[in-house]
Amino acid sequence: MVQAPAPEAPPWKAPLTAFARLNMDVQRVAQRVEDGERISPPEALVLHEQADLLTLMRLADLVRERKHPHGIVTYIVDRNINPTNVCITDCGFCAFYRRPKAEGAYVLSNEEILHKVEETAALGGRQLLIQGGHHPHLKTDWWCTLLSEIRERFPKLNPHALSAPELDHLARIEKRGVEEVIRDLKEAGMGSVPGAGAEILDERVRKLIAPKKTSTERWLEIHRKVHEAGLRSSATMMFGHLETAEERILHLARLRLLQDKTGGFTAFVSWNMQPEGVPEEGIYPAKTTPSIYLRVQAIARIFLNNFENMQTSYVTQGMKMAQVTLRAGCNDFGGTMLEENVVSAAGCFHLESIQAIEHTIRSAGFEPLQRNSWYGIIDERYDDKHGPRGPMTREEGAAV
């Protein structure tokens, strides 16, 4: 890992709204961004609450261009495989999960999973996003058997597998340290960890929307341990439900603080909650507007100055909105997701071909290039004009 800057002081010692009443205005905060300075959580809240959308997009695009001056937008050929939808955590915002023995509950066999992997490899895939529910009986050895076979048969495909809540679940049902779980999975072939399960990293919100799920501090602790084990991970935020603007900013502040300490996050991606058809649909507001999505995405790019990559979410937003985000701070189009089951269970389904993704990127004025899980460029069109190629393996990624 690179030498991280000295960590900033925890920014949640007092309500941000109190700080925001200080004599701060959008123009002064914008000037700090233009000067390349790190803004504080209160200043981020000022932007969130007071800046017009065009100002936010201009500032986010400025930060994006500084970090990625070669005019490239990356993407990865991948597939989302969900080995099981059985889950005992009962998140009220999730339309995908089923209780054990409920109608529609499933566990895929290894043969079914490996068939999906083989299809992905045949299409030039480089990543398998492998996540499932918190199954009460599938333990680490089940996952290790699967990962080992994938590594042996399909060495070019990286298992980007098992979110922090899933790792926490395995540690709890096996009554052992999560460090041991991570160690075993890494040895079996896990190459990186997705950032799912973060939702909003604030306990007030988590107690309302996912009271059985991994806590804020535990989610952060597990990602720290993942980084210490020599693995990279991504970070996420699902917003637009019961959180406040202040809690959105605190979520970003907690991520930034951990990134200061470990440098282990490869990218950040956010999306708005898809409330249609979820178990507790009645408690959630209507889906947030596209302008709110752009606002949050732009602020994330401005605030998370120690994150190299910002990923758009075309699966939830659609191609046109994803294209707009390329001028609101995003430099990565995410995965082709040859299969997707979770957000589509809530009626949100926007999968596209590689050709459509590349056309969308070019139409926004950028050059599309394929990457791997560690943001190394694997595209045969790569040459020196595109800047540093980046890490090619899990081990090289850990050293970035």
ROZA-226817 format. One record per atom (N, C-alpha, C): x, y, z. Coordinates in steps of 0.05 Angstrom, whole numbers, plus 5000, padded with zeros to 4 digits. Example, Ala and Ser with C-alpha at 12.3 -4.5 7.8 and 13.67 -1.06 7.14 Angstrom:
BEGIN
526448865156/524649105156/526449345156/525749555142/527349795143/525850015157/
! end
This chain:
BEGIN
501749765000/500050005000/501750255000/500750464989/502150724990/502150825018/504150995024/504251135050/501851325052/500051285070/497751455072/498451715087/496951925081/497352175096/496552145125/497352325141/496552305169/493552325171/492252145187/489352145188/488252405200/486052495189/484652725199/483252655225/482552845241/481052795266/478252695259/477152515274/474352425269/472552665267/470852675245/469352915240/466552915252/465852715269/463152695278/462852755308/464652925318/464552985347/462253175354/461253315335/459053495340/457253505315/454753575317/452953585294/454053765272/454053665248/455053825226/453254065221/450654035226/448854255221/449654505238/450754455262/451654685278/454054825265/455854665254/458154785240/457254935215/455254825201/454454945176/453255225180/452555295205/451455565210/453655775211/456155675211/458355875211/458356025185/460056225185/460056405161/461556275138/460256065127/461355925104/459355965081/460356015058/458656025035/459755855012/458055804993/458755614971/461255714956/461455964952/463656074936/466356024950/466356054976/468856014991/469655714991/467655544994/468255254993/469155174965/467755274945/468455214917/471355294911/472155524922/474955614918/476955424930/476355314953/478055114965/478454874947/476154784935/476254554917/477954624893/477554864882/479054944858/482054964865/482755034889/485555054898/486754784904/485154574902/486154304908/486354234937/484854374954/484854324983/482754114990/483253975012/481253795023/479153945038/476653895032/474554035047/473653875071/472554005090/471653885115/468753775112/467953605131/465153515130/463153745131/463553955148/461654175148/461554325121/463854345108/463954475082/462554305061/462854045063/461353865045/458353895049/457453935074/454653975079/453654235067/455354435068/454654695055/454154645025/455954495012/455554444984/452954284979/452554084996/450153914993/447654074995/447554255013/445054395019/444754655004/446954774994/446755044983/447655074954/449454904945/450654944918/448654864897/448655004875/446954924852/448354684839/446754534824/447754284813/449954324792/449754534776/451854584757/454554644770/454454794792/456954844807/458154584817/456454414828/457454154839/458653984817/457353974794/458353814772/460953924761/461154194760/463654314750/465954244769/465554264795/467654204814/468453914813/466353734812/466953454811/468453374786/467753504763/469153444738/472053544740/472453764754/475153864758/476853664773/475753554795/477253364811/477753114795/475753014780/476152784763/478352824742/478453054730/480453104709/483253114722/483453224746/486053234759/487152954764/485352774773/486252504779/486552324754/485052394733/485052224709/485252404685/487652504679/487952714658/488152604630/487952334627/488452224600/485852174584/483652264594/481152234579/480051954576/480551794596/479751514596/477351464615/475451304607/473451194626/473650884624/474050754646/474450474647/471850324652/471950064646/469749884654/470949604655/469349414666/470349144669/468148954659/469048734646/467248524637/466848334661/464448324671/464048164695/461248044696/460847884716/458147764721/457647764750/455147814757/454247804785/453047534790/454347374807/453247114813/452447104842/449947034847/448847014874/448346724881/450246584895/449946304900/447446224916/446546414932/444046364948/442646624954/440046604956/438446834965/437346794993/438146575006/437246525033/438746715052/437246845069/438447045087/436847065113/438247085135/436947115161/437247385173/438047585156/438547855167/436048035163/434247965145/431648085142/431648385138/433348485119/433348775113/430748845099/429349045109/426849125098/426949255071/429349335062/429649465036/430449275014/430649015021/431648815002/429348644991/428948654965/426948494952/428048224942/430648184945/431947944935/431847704954/432147754980/432547534998/430047375004/430447125013/428246955023/429246825049/427346795067/427946645091/428446355085/429946215102/430445925098/427745775095/427645605074/425345435068/422945585057/423145845053/421046005041/420745945011/418445995000/418045954971/420046134956/421346024937/423346174921/426146174932/426546064956/429246044967/430845844951/433445904947/435145724932/438045734941/439445514935/442345504937/443245374911/444845504896/445845394871/447945174877/447944974861/450044764863/452644874852/454844754859/457444834848/457444804817/456044594808/455944554779/454544794765/452344884777/450845114765/452545364766/453945404788/455645644790/457845634770/459245404768/461545384750/460645404721/458245324715/457245364687/457045664681/456045824700/455946114697/458746234694/460546124710/463346224708/464546164681/464045924671/465045844645/463946024623/461346094624/460146274605/461546544606/462046644630/463346904634/466146894622/467746684627/470446664616/470446654586/468446524574/468246504545/467746784532/466546964547/466047234537/468247434544/470447334554/472647504561/472447644588/470847534606/470447654632/472947644649/473147844667/475447864685/474647874714/472147894720/471247914748/468647764753/468547634776/466047514785/465247654811/463047794810/462047924835/460247714848/461347584869/459947354881/459047434909/456447454912/455247524937/452647374940/451747324965/449247194970/447947284995/445947145004/444747215030/446447105053/445647175077/446947065101/445646795108/446646595094/445546325097/446446205124/444646085139/445545995166/447245745165/447445605142/448945355141/451245345121/451545545104/453745555086/456145695099/458245545105/460445645120/462845695102/465045775115/467445855100/468545635083/468445385092/469445165076/467945125051/465345175051/463645165026/464645365006/465145615016/466145824998/468945764988/470645655006/473445594998/473545384976/471745184978/471644974957/470945104930/468945274931/468145414906/470345594895/471545754912/473645934903/476045784892/476745574905/479145414896/478645304868/476245204863/475645084837/475645304815/474545534822/474645764803/477445834796/479145864817/481945934813/483445734795/482845474800/484245264785/483345264756/480745294751/479745254724/479645514708/479445744721/479145994707/480946214720/483546184716/485446354731/485246654723/484146714700/483946994692/481547144705/479746994717/477347114729/477847154759/477647404768/477947464796/475347454811/475247284832/472947294850/472947544868/471247734861/470747974877/468447904895/469047794919/467047634932/466747704962/464247664971/463547664999/463947945013/461748085016/461748345028/462448335058/462948555070/463548565099/461448435116/458848485112/456848345128/456848045124/457547955100/457747665096/460147545110/462347685109/464747595124/464147595154/462747795164/461947815192/460147575199/458247515182/456447295186/457947025189/459846985171/461446735172/462946725199/464146945207/465646945232/463846885256/461446985255/459646955278/458546665279/457746555256/456646285258/458746075263/461246135256/463545955262/464946015288/464146235301/465246305327/468346325326/469346485306/472146535304/472646815293/475146895293/475747165285/475447205255/474447445247/474047495219/476747495204/478947555218/481647535205/482147255194/481347055210/481746775201/480046715177/477546815177/475746775154/477046895129/477947145131/479147285108/481647135099/483247045117/485746895110/485046645094/483046485103/482346235089/481246295061/479546495059/478346565033/480446675014/482346825024/484546925007/486246694997/486946515014/488546285006/487046114985/484446104987/482845944968/482646084941/483046354940/482946484914/481346744913/480146834935/478747084935/480747314929/480147484909/482047684901/481547964910/479048024917/478248294926/475548264939/474648484953/472148474968/470348704959/467848654953/466048864946/465149034970/464249274965/463549454987/460649444995/459249244987/456349234993/455849215023/453349265030/452549255058/453149495074/454249705062/454749955077/452250105081/450450105061/448050275062/448850555071/447950645094/448950885106/450450815132/452850895134/454550825157/453951015180/451650975192/450751135215/448750955230/449150935256/447550735272/444550815274/443951075274/441151145275/439651025251/440851055228/439650955203/439650655202/441850535210/442050235208/440050105226/439450225249/437550105267/434650115256/434250295237/431550325225/431350135200/433350125184/433049975159/434249695159/436149645177/437449375177/438449315205/436649285225/437549265253/439149015259/439048805242/440548555247/443248565232/443748765216/446148765199/448548875215/450848815204/453448905214/453349205220/454349285243/454349565252/456249735235/456049995238/457850175225/460750115231/461350105257/464150065265/465249785256/463449585257/464349325248/464849315218/463149445202/463549455173/466349585167/466949805180/469449935177/471749755186/471449625209/473549455220/474149225201/472049105189/472548885171/474048965146/473349205135/474749295112/477649365119/478149465143/480849505152/482449245153/481149035163/482548775164/482948655136/481048705118/481448615091/483848745079/484149015083/486449155073/489049065085/488949005111/491348915125/492248635116/490248485105/490848215095/492048225067/492348465055/493448485029/491448475007/488948525013/486748534993/485748814990/484748884966/483449134962/480449094963/479049314968/476049294968/474949554957/472349544950/470949784941/469249884964/468250124961/466450254981/463950344968/461750334982/459150404970/457450574989/455350684978/453250814994/450550784980/448650684994/445850684985/444350905000/443351094986/442051324999/439251354988/437851564998/435151614989/433051465003/433451405029/431451255044/430851425070/431951345092/431251475117/433551645129/435651695113/437951845123/437552145118/439052305133/439052595129/441452665112/441552915103/443853015088/446352985105/446153055131/448453045149/449552755150/447752555151/448652285153/449952185128/449152295105/450552225080/453452325082/453852565092/456552675094/458152525114/456952445136/458452295156/459352025145/457651905129/458351655116/460851685099/460951895083/463351955067/465752015084/465352155106/467552225124/468751975137/467151785144/468151535156/469751375135/468851375111/470351245090/473051375085/472951645084/475451795079/477451745101/476551735125/478351695148/479751425147/478151215140/479350945137/481250935114/480551075092/482351075069/485051215076/484951425093/487351555102/489151345116/487951165131/489550975147/490550745131/489050645111/489850395098/490450435068/489150625055/489450645026/488450405010/486650245023/485849995011/483349994993/481950224992/479550234975/480350294946/479350144928/479950194900/478050414888/475550414897/473550584884/471150624903/469550824896/467050884910/464850884889/462550764897/460150764880/457750814898/455850974888/453451024904/451050984885/448750934898/446250914883/443950974902/441751054890/439451114907/437750864911/436550844933/434950614940/432650574920/432150324913/429850254895/427650144912/425750314920/423850234941/421450064931/421050034905/418749894895/418949594901/417049484914/416849194918/418549084941/419849254957/421449144979/419549075002/420448905021/418648815043/417449045059/418949255064/417849475081/417449725064/416449695040/416149915021/414650155034/412750095052/411050305063/412550505080/414850435091/416250625108/418150815093/418550755067/420550915052/419251125034/420551345030/419551545012/419751454983/418651614965/418951554937/421851564928/422551424907/425251414897/426251704891/428751754899/429852024896/430052094866/430152344860/430252444833/433152414821/433352424795/436052414783/437752644792/436652884797/438353104806/439553044834/438152914851/439352834877/441552634873/441252444855/443352254850/445852404840/445552584821/447852744811/449152904833/447453024850/448553184872/450253024891/449252794899/450652624918/453252514905/453052434879/455352324866/457552534863/456752784856/458752994853/460053064880/458553074901/459653134927/461552914936/460852664930/462752444937/465452484923/465352554897/467852594883/469452824894/468153034902/469553264913/470653204940/469153074957/469953024985/471952794988/471652584973/473352344976/475952384959/477552574968/479852644952/482052434954/481852244972/483852024973/482851774959/480651784945/479751564928/480451624899/481751434886/482551484858/480251464839/478351284845/476351214825/473551254835/471851354818/468951384823/467451234801/465751054810/464250874792/461350964790/460350984765/457551054762/455950794765/453250824767/451550594771/449450584749/450250504725/448350504703/446150294707/446750084723/444749874728/442249994742/442750184761/440450304775/439550564761/441250704747/440650974737/439950964707/440750764692/440350764663/442750894650/442950844624/445250934609/445451234606/443251374602/443451664598/444351804623/443251734646/444151854670/447051784677/447851534672/450551454676/452451614659/451651674635/453251834617/453652114629/451552224640/451752494652/453752494676/453752274691/455552264714/458552264706/459152204681/461852214672/462852504672/461052694673/461652974676/460953074704/460452884722/459852954750/461752804769/464052734758/466152614776/466852334770/465252184755/465751894752/467751844729/469651664734/471551584714/471451284707/469351154718/469150864714/466150794709/465650614690/462850544683/461950294697/463650184715/462849944729/463149694711/461449494717/461649244703/459449204682/460049034663/457948964643/455748794656/456248674678/454348514693/452648334674/453948124664/452547944646/450147814660/449947844686/447647754701/447347934726/444947994733/444448164757/441748074769/441648034795/439247924808/438148094831/439848264843/439048394868/437248644862/438348844849/436749084844/434449024825/434948824807/432748754788/430448634803/430848514827/428648404842/426748624852/427748874852/426049104859/425049254835/425249124811/424149234787/426049424773/428649434780/430549604768/432449444751/432449474725/433949284708/434949434684/437549504683/438649654661/441349534653/441349284644/443849164634/444249224605/446749264597/447349354570/449749194559/450049194533/452249064519/454749224522/457049084517/459649224516/459549444495/458449384472/458349584451/456749834459/454549794473/452950024483/454450184503/455850044521/457450184542/459650354528/461050234510/463250384497/462150614480/459850584467/458650804452/457851034471/456750964494/455951164513/458351324523/460551184529/462951314539/464051494518/464251404493/465351574472/463551814467/460951784469/459152004464/459452224485/460552154508/461052354529/463752484526/465252394506/467852524501/470252384513/469952124520/472051974533/472751724516/475051604522/475851364509/475351124528/473850924520/473350694537/475650494536/476450394560/478450184561/477649984583/478049724578/477349524597/479549504619/478649444643/480449434666/480049164681/481649124701/481248894719/480148994746/479948814766/478748884791/480449094807/483049114801/484849294815/485349554799/483749594779/483849834762/486349854745/487549614740/489649604720/488349574692/489549704672/488449694645/489349444631/487449274622/488049024609/487249034579/486249264570/485249294543/487549284523/487149134501/489249104480/489749374466/487949564469/488349824457/490150014474/490949914497/492550084514/495250144502/496150394505/498950464500/499750684519/502250774517/503350964537/501851224540/500451304518/498951564519/496751554540/495951314548/493751284567/494651304596/497251354600/498251384628/499051114639/499451104666/500350854678/498350624674/499350384669/497650154664/496250054689/497650064712/496549984737/497049684743/496049594766/496649314774/495249104757/496648884753/495548664737/494648424753/495448414779/494748184796/493848284823/492848094838/492048154866/494448254882/496748134878/499048204894/500048484886/500048544860/500848814851/498849014861/496248944862/494249124872/494649194901/495549004916/495949054945/498249244950/500049264931/502449434934/501949724925/499649774913/499150044902/498850254924/
! end
